[in-house]
Amino acid sequence: MTAPDDPDRAADGMRVRREVLGDAHVDRATERTTAFTADFQDLITRYAWGEIWTRPGLDRRSRSMITLTALVAGGHWGELAMHVRAALRNGLTVDELREVLLQTAIYCSVPSANHAFAVAQDVLREEGLL
């Protein structure tokens, strides 16, 4: 377990965040950081990316599937689009993405899955995969 003030956690978090979300996304988020949002950006970089996404217990594909499901369950559609891109970057195929979203229809709700399919389809079109 790393210490709460471990400086490597921030560096590891930024590295993984860039690998999963892409440099362009992280650069935009960093550029929009203000004095008001700086602590939040530090929190997600250190803990979400530097503590959770760097753990050895699950690979990134699995973490992406879990994240997609959680975002559908919570109705976090803007974050879902970002993480569909991340899931593709982490190696999920279009067929696997479809399966994850079908699973959400049963456990999260059909209306949520319906919206998730629309969000994912838009991303897949933007990425030239449909």
CORLINCOR-V16136 format. One record per residue. N is the residue number from 1. RES is the residue in one letter. PHI is phi in radians with two decimals (999 if undefined). OMEGA is omega in radians with two decimals (* if undefined). Layout:
# CORLINCOR-V16136
n->{N;N}
res->{RES;RES}
phi->{PHI;PHI}
omega->{OMEGA;OMEGA}
This chain:
# CORLINCOR-V16136
n->{1;2;3;4;5;6;7;8;9;10;11;12;13;14;15;16;17;18;19;20;21;22;23;24;25;26;27;28;29;30;31;32;33;34;35;36;37;38;39;40;41;42;43;44;45;46;47;48;49;50;51;52;53;54;55;56;57;58;59;60;61;62;63;64;65;66;67;68;69;70;71;72;73;74;75;76;77;78;79;80;81;82;83;84;85;86;87;88;89;90;91;92;93;94;95;96;97;98;99;100;101;102;103;104;105;106;107;108;109;110;111;112;113;114;115;116;117;118;119;120;121;122;123;124;125;126;127;128;129;130}
res->{M;T;A;P;D;D;P;D;R;A;A;D;G;M;R;V;R;R;E;V;L;G;D;A;H;V;D;R;A;T;E;R;T;T;A;F;T;A;D;F;Q;D;L;I;T;R;Y;A;W;G;E;I;W;T;R;P;G;L;D;R;R;S;R;S;M;I;T;L;T;A;L;V;A;G;G;H;W;G;E;L;A;M;H;V;R;A;A;L;R;N;G;L;T;V;D;E;L;R;E;V;L;L;Q;T;A;I;Y;C;S;V;P;S;A;N;H;A;F;A;V;A;Q;D;V;L;R;E;E;G;L;L}
phi->{999;-1.49;-1.23;-0.99;-1.82;-1.09;-1.17;-1.17;-1.11;-1.16;-1.16;-1.08;-1.09;-1.16;-1.09;-1.18;-1.00;-1.16;-1.14;-1.44;-1.65;1.66;-1.05;-1.05;-1.11;-1.14;-1.07;-1.08;-1.11;-1.15;-1.12;-1.47;-1.14;-2.10;-1.03;-1.25;-1.76;-1.04;-1.12;-1.16;-1.05;-1.10;-1.02;-1.22;-1.19;-1.24;-1.66;-1.15;-1.56;-1.50;-1.88;-1.47;-1.20;-1.67;-1.15;-1.43;-1.22;-2.36;-1.41;-1.15;-1.04;-1.12;-1.07;-1.11;-1.07;-1.11;-1.11;-1.00;-1.09;-1.11;-1.20;-1.11;-1.02;-1.54;1.21;-1.62;-1.22;-1.12;-1.19;-1.07;-1.00;-1.05;-1.42;-1.12;-1.05;-1.10;-1.08;-1.10;-1.12;-1.48;1.81;-1.18;-1.52;-1.05;-1.10;-1.18;-1.04;-1.00;-1.12;-1.06;-1.20;-1.09;-1.05;-1.16;-1.07;-1.39;-1.72;-1.98;2.32;-1.11;-1.05;-1.13;-1.12;-1.02;-1.16;-1.10;-1.07;-1.12;-1.08;-1.11;-1.07;-1.05;-1.12;-1.09;-1.13;-1.04;-1.49;1.30;-1.75;-2.24}
omega->{3.13;3.09;-3.12;-3.10;-3.13;-3.11;3.11;-3.12;3.11;3.14;3.10;3.14;3.13;3.12;-3.13;3.11;3.12;-3.14;-3.08;-3.05;-3.12;-3.11;-3.07;-3.14;-3.10;3.10;3.11;3.14;3.14;3.14;-3.13;-3.12;3.10;3.06;-3.13;-3.05;-3.05;-3.14;3.11;3.11;3.09;3.13;-3.08;3.12;-3.12;-2.98;3.14;-3.03;-3.07;-3.12;-3.05;-3.08;3.11;-3.13;-3.08;-3.00;3.11;3.05;-3.08;3.09;-3.14;3.11;3.10;3.14;3.13;-3.12;3.10;-3.13;3.14;-3.14;3.06;-3.12;-3.12;-3.13;-3.11;-2.93;3.09;3.09;3.14;3.14;3.13;-3.08;2.95;3.09;3.13;3.14;3.08;3.11;-3.14;3.01;3.07;3.05;3.07;3.12;3.11;3.07;3.09;-3.13;3.10;-3.12;3.04;3.10;-3.14;3.12;-3.11;-3.00;-3.13;3.06;3.10;3.11;3.10;3.12;3.11;3.12;3.14;3.09;3.13;3.12;-3.11;3.13;3.08;3.13;-3.12;3.07;3.12;-3.11;3.12;-3.11;3.06;*}
